[in-house]
Amino acid sequence: MKNLIVFQCRTITPMFMAGADNRTPELRAPSFKGVMRFWWRVVQAESNLDKLRKQEAMIFGGAGEGKGKSSFKIRVDFQETLKTINYQPLPHHTGSSDCFCVQELDNRRCSKGWRQQALANMDFSVSLGYDYLPDGFTGKQLECLFILMSILGGVGKRSRRGFGSFQVRPVNDCNSKEAINLNYIRSLLDVLAPGKYHTSGTTIVLTGACTADYPYLKEIVIGRQYGSVNSLLERIGRASHEHSGDHLGFARSKLRLASPIYVSVITDDSLSYRPIITTLNTAFERPRPGAVNTQQAFKVAIL
């Protein structure tokens, strides 16, 4: 590879990422690339879907006719044995008879307090290498995309509910580290989608309108401080339970909608943690009433 960008990273919240058996914890490079692809598509807010698909295939590759391989390679490395803990994917459930769901559902004991192995408290590096990038996509954009993905999203299961969050340390051994705030996030968005987003008060919002019906980015807001990862993840889980409904995602029969409200976790290394909530366009097959109210109540409960 003629060009190499190396990110030093550290997990913030437990990361439910597994290998081929879907159980053994593993850091998987394809998972990181898939999430990068998702966030690139999200931030484009492109009304012309044919144009969007063509650009996406040029950068990330595709299986269709005339689509080739990805324009860059990704590798994940770590110098130590994978560090794991047993953690609850649904941290707002206690797994015992004193759980709130026992009274609500008239059960004798909570059945949702199970634990499973998750990657946690570990450092790793992600390397992005390329010889050439397609026209209109630069090395700077590739770098900004990975950093933005680390802030707004996560990897592994339940990443839309705060799990799998990680932070990027200095890039290519550079000692500078930007504070994560709305101005910094805007600067990343301006590189990836120039002129499409602006800051309004304490929120980043989409400028203008996107007429395409897919999950594009509409709004970003950073919440209050929490004293621990556990308390924040528990609050996110409880808010998800209290405001559950189709407008926050569902899976039944052959129908599925991933939550359009994406909650990630950021930290400033001072033992304080903040939720960062990204609102995507809700792409229902048919319009459904009440989406805005339900989603807003969910966000307020966390922020």
Buried (B, 14 or more C-beta within 10 A) or exposed (E): EEEBBBBBBBBBBBBBBBEEEEEEBBBBBEBBBEBBBBBBBBBBBBBEEEEBBBBBBBBBBBEEEEBEEBBBBBBBEBEEEBBBEEBBBBBBBBBEEEBBBBEEEEEEEBEBBEEBBBBBEBBBBBBBBBEEBEEEBEBEBBBBBBBBBBBBBBBBBBBBBBBBBBBBBEBEEEEEEEEBEBEBBBEBBBBBBEEBBBEEEEBBBBEEEBEBEBBBBBBBBBBEEBEEBBEBBBBBBBBBBEBEBBBBBEEEEEEEBBBBBBBBBBBBEEEBBBBBBBBBBBEEEEEEEEBEEBBBBBBEBBB
